[in-house]
Every structure is written in C-alpha cells, then in structure tokens.
C-alpha cells in the first residue's frame, strides 16, 4: 500500500491545512476543489483513501459517492466524509453509501491524523490478509506465471526478472519452452491491468500460449507468426478473454546458428545493443494486441548476434512512471538508460540489478528478459 489519499473540498484553506498535515506525516496527497476535478483525477489515479467534503456546489459529496459506487474500479476505495454538520439523517445517508465514517472539520489535528492512521492501518491489514489468501491459493494450485529458472543454452545466457505491483500476483507472465537442443521459445506477456484479476487472466493467456506452441511444434512448424495467429484466433473467439487485451513478445532462439527470430503483439520493441555500431537497436513489433482483431499477422524479424551482445524484452511496467498522479510511458528513457549502462561497461548481472531493484519506484508489474550471446 502506498498511502495515497485524494482530498476533495471547495474550501481551499481547509484543504491546504489537511494536505499539509498528511504530507508531513508521510502520506501522498492529491487535492481538488470539486467533484468534477476529482473525477478527472480518478481517471489516472487510484488512491488508497478518498476524503470528501459533503457540502460543495454543483455536485455534493453524496452525489460523488453514488457515482463512485457505480464504478467497478473505484467502488471499493475506502471513503470518508469531511463535514461540519452532525444531523443524524445525513450521517445515516452517508453510512448507507458505504462510507467508512465522518470527520468533523473542527476536529483537532492530532485526532484527525490518528483517525486516518487507524483507518489506513485497518485497510492495510485487510489487504495483507487478502494478498496472503490469494498467494496461498496460487501455490496450492501450482499456478505459476513465472518460471523457476532459465534454460541452459550453448551460445546464449538467459537472465530474467519479475516483480509484481505491490507484491500481489500480477498481469505479467514469462515462460521458457525448450523444444530440443537447438530451439527454445522465450515468452514475455502483459495482460492489461495490475489488479488481482489480471493474474487469473495471465494464467489463462499463458495456458493458451503453452498449448499453441506445443501443438505447432508437434505439427512441425516453428513459425512465430503461425503460433501468434493461432493464439489470437482462440482468444478472439473466447467470450471470457476477447475483451481483455494483452501484449506478447516471443523469441525463438536458434542455438545452433546463434540467432534469434522475434515477433510480437503490441508496440513494445525488442532492444539489442550493437558493439559494431555502438548503439541500441530497436526491433519494433508489428503485430497488434492479442484479441483485438480476429485475423492479424505478426511479422517475424531475424536478429543476428555477435559474441557479447545483449537483447532485451521488457513489459510496460519497465517504461511506466508517475508524474503528479498521472501515469506516463517513455521507452526512450529506458533505451537511454540501457545504452549508458552498456557504454559504461556494466555486466549483464549488474544491468539486471540496476534496471530494477527493491528500492525502485513502481506503478505496474515489471518484467524483463536479457538474452546475451556467449
């Protein structure tokens, strides 16, 4: 939990006093002066708690709460009313709208902070309990969306990393399928969304992919385009998955000829550092998101490797960041960072550790695969 709070109050002075109090005690606050502004902010920002005034022009706190309850993404966000009234009928109306409680505007600062701390601690405890339960279920069912180890190859080293958002099962998935001593498939996908539900979709997608790869291999084809087309058709025809889109990067490693064949669904490229050109080359995926259209093509690109060169597959979380509570993505920032690391002589293991570590800021599931030519 990140202790992010959205404050809504048309009284600017009151708003600033509460905001300063919370920020000085470690909370991240976004403040707005109307329900309309709050609804705009909530399009790109999901707080851990909403504190809203009741009496506001145009739309009051009750109207705001009623709208939130109709939004599946926001209805479960804890909600507090901030108010100067104490009429029993209005208090009951707020509680009937599943508000946790009321906070009086004239409450002493120490009591206000204690009340919010208690609420956030309770929310955090419930979150941890739910997280533990779903993680235990995954373990019991052996539903893994990330492998336990990378395959051992003659001419390539494979390194990978996955860290789910807020440590709960996420929407990224990684898989390695070794067909024989010559061919190995590397798979990195990202189901849109970072909530618990994405984990279930991730496992469903990965099950389709594993089945499609094995069926195609048994039929004697190693074409990434054919495999991706089969997966796309099945997902498009599945009522359960057709509206849940996914990016997918697939690499076929030819260990005998020391080359890769790459194809993907979505707009994330495969990146490769070239010693010959001293630059980071980008191989852009030309396929669209899985399930978006019934008939799609996923063109393949052959990539040759010199000894010591590295390629990188990344998920969206590796290029996402947050500025003023708004999510932004910039692949060029990651490319510049990778280039600087290679030019400075960092090892593959150092790059793996630097690209993502436990101290890094994260707003989505983060995953990457590094493919190094021995």
C-alpha positions in Angstrom: 0.0 0.0 0.0 1.3 3.5 -0.9 -0.9 5.6 1.5 -2.2 7.7 -1.4 -5.1 10.0 -0.5 -7.4 12.1 -2.6 -8.8 15.2 -0.8 -11.9 16.9 -2.1 -13.1 20.2 -0.6 -14.2 23.5 -2.0 -12.8 25.4 1.0 -9.2 25.9 -0.1 -7.8 26.9 3.3 -9.3 23.8 4.9 -7.9 21.7 2.0 -4.4 23.0 2.4 -4.4 22.6 6.2 -5.3 18.9 5.9 -3.0 18.3 2.9 0.0 19.8 4.8 -0.8 17.7 7.9 -1.0 14.5 5.9 2.1 15.1 3.8 4.2 16.0 6.8 3.2 12.5 8.2 4.2 10.5 5.1 1.0 10.5 3.1 0.9 11.2 -0.7 -2.0 13.6 -1.3 -3.8 14.9 -4.3 -6.1 17.9 -3.6 -9.0 19.2 -5.7 -11.8 21.6 -5.0 -14.7 20.0 -6.8 -16.3 16.6 -7.7 -15.7 17.3 -11.3 -11.9 17.8 -10.7 -11.9 14.6 -8.6 -13.5 12.6 -11.3 -10.8 13.8 -13.8 -8.0 12.9 -11.4 -9.5 9.4 -10.8 -9.2 8.6 -14.5 -5.5 8.1 -14.0 -5.1 7.8 -10.2 -6.4 5.2 -7.8 -6.0 6.4 -4.2 -5.9 4.2 -1.1 -8.4 6.5 0.6 -10.8 9.3 -0.5 -11.7 12.1 1.9 -14.5 14.3 0.5 -16.4 17.3 1.8 -20.2 16.9 1.8 -21.3 20.4 1.1 -20.0 21.5 -2.3 -21.5 23.5 -5.2 -22.7 21.7 -8.3 -22.3 18.2 -7.0 -22.1 17.4 -3.3 -20.3 14.5 -1.5 -23.3 12.2 -1.6 -23.6 12.5 -5.4 -19.8 11.9 -5.7 -20.1 8.8 -3.5 -23.0 7.4 -5.5 -21.1 7.8 -8.7 -18.1 6.0 -7.3 -20.2 3.1 -6.2 -21.2 2.6 -9.9 -17.5 2.4 -10.9 -16.1 -1.1 -10.6 -12.5 0.3 -10.4 -13.3 2.7 -7.6 -16.2 1.5 -5.6 -14.0 -0.4 -3.1 -11.7 2.5 -2.4 -12.3 3.5 1.3 -14.2 6.7 1.6 -14.6 9.3 4.4 -16.9 12.3 4.5 -15.4 15.6 5.7 -18.2 17.7 7.1 -19.3 20.5 9.5 -22.8 19.0 10.2 -23.9 16.3 12.5 -27.5 15.7 11.6 -28.4 12.0 12.2 -30.3 11.5 9.0 -27.4 12.9 6.9 -24.9 10.8 8.8 -27.0 7.7 8.2 -27.3 8.5 4.5 -23.5 8.6 4.2 -23.1 5.3 6.1 -25.8 3.8 3.8 -23.5 4.7 0.9 -20.8 2.5 2.5 -18.7 5.4 3.7 -16.4 4.3 6.5 -17.0 7.3 8.7 -17.3 11.1 9.1 -14.6 13.5 10.0 -15.7 16.8 11.6 -13.9 19.9 10.1 -13.2 21.3 13.5 -11.5 18.1 14.8 -8.1 18.7 16.4 -5.2 17.9 14.1 -3.9 15.1 16.3 -7.3 13.4 16.4 -7.7 13.8 12.6 -4.3 12.2 12.0 -5.0 9.4 14.5 -8.3 8.6 12.8 -6.8 8.5 9.4 -3.9 6.4 10.6 -6.2 3.9 12.2 -8.3 3.6 9.0 -5.2 3.1 6.8 -3.8 0.5 9.2 -7.1 -1.4 9.1 -7.2 -1.2 5.3 -3.5 -2.4 5.1 -4.2 -5.3 7.4 -7.2 -6.4 5.3 -5.1 -6.0 2.1 -2.3 -8.2 3.5 -4.8 -10.8 4.6 -6.4 -11.0 1.1 -3.0 -11.0 -0.5 -1.9 -13.9 1.6 -5.0 -15.9 0.8 -4.7 -15.4 -2.9 -1.0 -16.2 -2.9 -1.7 -19.4 -0.9 -4.3 -20.4 -3.4 -1.9 -19.9 -6.3 0.7 -22.1 -4.5 -1.7 -24.9 -3.8 -2.9 -25.0 -7.4 0.7 -24.6 -8.7 -0.4 -21.8 -10.9 2.9 -20.2 -11.9 3.2 -17.4 -14.4 7.0 -17.0 -14.0 9.4 -20.0 -14.3 11.7 -21.0 -11.5 14.9 -20.9 -13.7 16.1 -20.0 -17.1 17.1 -22.7 -19.7 20.8 -23.5 -20.2 21.9 -23.0 -23.8 25.2 -23.4 -25.7 25.5 -19.9 -27.3 23.3 -17.8 -25.1 22.8 -16.8 -21.5 19.2 -16.1 -20.4 18.5 -13.8 -17.4 15.1 -12.6 -16.3 13.4 -10.7 -13.6 9.7 -10.2 -12.5 8.3 -8.0 -9.7 4.6 -7.7 -9.4 2.9 -4.4 -8.5 2.6 -4.1 -4.7 3.8 -7.7 -4.4 0.5 -9.4 -5.3 0.0 -11.8 -8.3 0.1 -9.6 -11.4 -0.6 -9.4 -15.1 2.9 -10.1 -16.4 3.9 -13.6 -17.4 7.2 -15.2 -18.5 7.8 -18.7 -20.0 10.6 -20.7 -21.5 9.8 -23.7 -23.7 12.8 -25.7 -24.8 11.8 -27.8 -27.8 15.2 -29.6 -28.2 18.9 -28.8 -28.1 18.6 -26.4 -31.0 15.3 -24.4 -30.5 13.9 -22.7 -27.4 11.0 -20.3 -27.1 11.2 -17.2 -24.8 7.9 -15.6 -24.0 7.0 -12.3 -22.2 3.5 -11.1 -21.9 1.5 -8.4 -20.1 -2.3 -8.6 -19.5 -3.7 -5.1 -19.4 -4.3 -4.2 -15.7 -2.4 -4.7 -12.5 -5.1 -5.8 -10.1 -5.6 -9.2 -8.7 -8.0 -10.2 -11.6 -5.2 -9.7 -14.1 -3.4 -12.7 -12.5 -6.2 -15.0 -13.4 -6.3 -13.7 -17.0 -2.5 -14.0 -17.2 -2.6 -17.7 -16.3 -5.3 -18.2 -18.9 -3.3 -16.5 -21.6 -0.2 -18.4 -20.7 -2.1 -21.7 -20.8 -3.2 -20.9 -24.4 0.3 -19.9 -25.4 1.9 -23.0 -24.0 -0.7 -25.2 -25.7 -0.3 -23.4 -29.1 3.5 -23.7 -29.0 3.4 -27.4 -28.3 0.7 -28.1 -30.9 2.6 -26.2 -33.6 5.9 -27.9 -32.7 4.1 -31.3 -32.9 2.8 -30.3 -36.3 6.4 -29.5 -37.4 6.2 -25.7 -37.5 8.3 -23.2 -35.6 6.8 -20.1 -37.1 6.2 -17.4 -34.6 3.7 -15.8 -36.9 1.7 -19.0 -37.2 1.8 -19.5 -33.4 0.7 -16.0 -32.6 -2.1 -16.2 -35.2 -3.5 -19.4 -33.6 -3.4 -17.8 -30.1 -5.0 -14.7 -31.4 -7.9 -16.6 -33.1 -8.6 -18.7 -30.0 -8.6 -15.6 -27.7 -10.8 -13.6 -30.0 -13.3 -16.4 -30.1 -13.3 -16.8 -26.3 -16.0 -14.8 -24.6 -14.1 -14.8 -21.4 -10.9 -13.4 -22.8 -11.8 -11.5 -26.0 -12.2 -8.1 -24.3 -9.0 -8.5 -22.2 -6.1 -7.4 -24.3 -2.5 -8.5 -23.9 0.9 -7.6 -25.3 3.1 -10.6 -26.1 6.7 -10.8 -27.2 8.0 -14.1 -28.5 11.6 -15.1 -29.4 12.7 -18.3 -31.0 16.3 -19.0 -30.1 18.3 -21.0 -32.7 21.2 -22.2 -30.5 23.0 -23.9 -33.4 23.2 -20.8 -35.6 23.3 -18.4 -32.7 20.5 -16.2 -33.9 17.0 -15.1 -32.7 13.7 -14.8 -34.5 11.4 -12.2 -33.0 7.7 -11.4 -33.3 5.2 -9.7 -31.1 1.7 -8.5 -30.4 1.7 -4.9 -29.1 4.0 -1.9 -29.5 6.9 -2.8 -27.2 10.1 -3.5 -29.2 12.9 -5.9 -28.7 16.1 -3.9 -27.9 19.7 -5.0 -28.8 23.0 -3.3 -28.0 25.3 -3.4 -31.0 29.0 -3.2 -30.4 29.7 -2.7 -34.1 27.5 0.4 -34.3 27.8 1.4 -30.6 24.1 1.9 -30.4 21.0 0.4 -29.0 19.0 -1.0 -31.9 15.2 -1.3 -31.7 13.2 -4.1 -33.4 9.6 -2.8 -33.3 6.8 -5.3 -33.1 4.3 -5.0 -36.0 1.5 -7.1 -34.6 -1.4 -5.6 -32.7 -2.7 -6.6 -29.3 -3.9 -10.2 -28.9 -7.7 -10.5 -29.3 -8.1 -7.1 -30.9 -8.9 -8.4 -34.3 -9.9 -11.9 -35.4 -7.4 -12.0 -38.3 -4.0 -10.5 -37.6 -0.4 -11.0 -38.8 2.7 -11.0 -36.7 5.7 -10.5 -38.9 8.9 -12.2 -37.9 12.3 -10.5 -37.7 15.6 -12.4 -37.7 18.3 -11.0 -35.5 22.0 -11.9 -35.7 24.3 -11.7 -32.7 28.0 -11.1 -32.1 29.7 -12.5 -29.1 28.9 -10.4 -26.0 25.9 -8.6 -27.4 22.7 -8.5 -25.5 19.0 -8.2 -26.3 16.2 -7.1 -24.0 12.5 -7.9 -23.8 10.5 -5.7 -21.4 7.0 -5.3 -20.2 5.1 -2.0 -19.9 6.0 -1.6 -16.2 9.6 -1.0 -17.2 8.8 2.2 -19.1 5.9 3.5 -16.9 6.3 6.2 -14.3 4.1 8.7 -12.5 4.2 12.5 -12.6 1.6 14.4 -10.5 -0.5 11.3 -10.1 -0.7 10.8 -13.9 0.8 7.7 -15.5 3.2 8.3 -18.3 5.2 5.9 -20.5 8.6 6.6 -22.3 10.5 3.8 -24.0 13.2 6.3 -24.9 14.1 6.8 -21.2 14.7 3.1 -20.8 16.7 2.9 -24.1 19.0 5.7 -23.0 19.5 4.1 -19.6 20.4 0.7 -21.2 22.7 2.4 -23.7 24.5 4.3 -20.8 24.9 1.1 -18.8 26.4 -0.8 -21.8 28.8 2.0 -22.7 30.0 2.2 -19.1 30.9 -1.4 -19.3 28.3 -2.8 -16.8 28.0 -6.6 -16.7 24.8 -8.4 -17.5 24.2 -9.2 -13.9 24.8 -5.5 -12.9 22.4 -4.4 -15.6 19.8 -6.8 -14.2 20.2 -5.4 -10.7 20.2 -1.8 -11.8 17.3 -2.0 -14.1 15.1 -3.0 -11.3 15.7 -3.3 -7.6 13.6 -3.4 -4.4 14.1 0.4 -3.9 12.8 1.4 -7.4 9.5 3.2 -7.7 6.9 1.1 -9.4 3.4 1.7 -10.7 2.8 -1.5 -12.6 4.1 -5.1 -12.9 7.8 -5.0 -14.1 9.4 -7.8 -16.1 12.3 -8.2 -18.4 14.4 -10.9 -20.1 18.0 -10.4 -21.1 19.5 -12.6 -23.8 23.3 -12.5 -24.0 25.4 -14.1 -26.7 28.2 -16.0 -25.1 
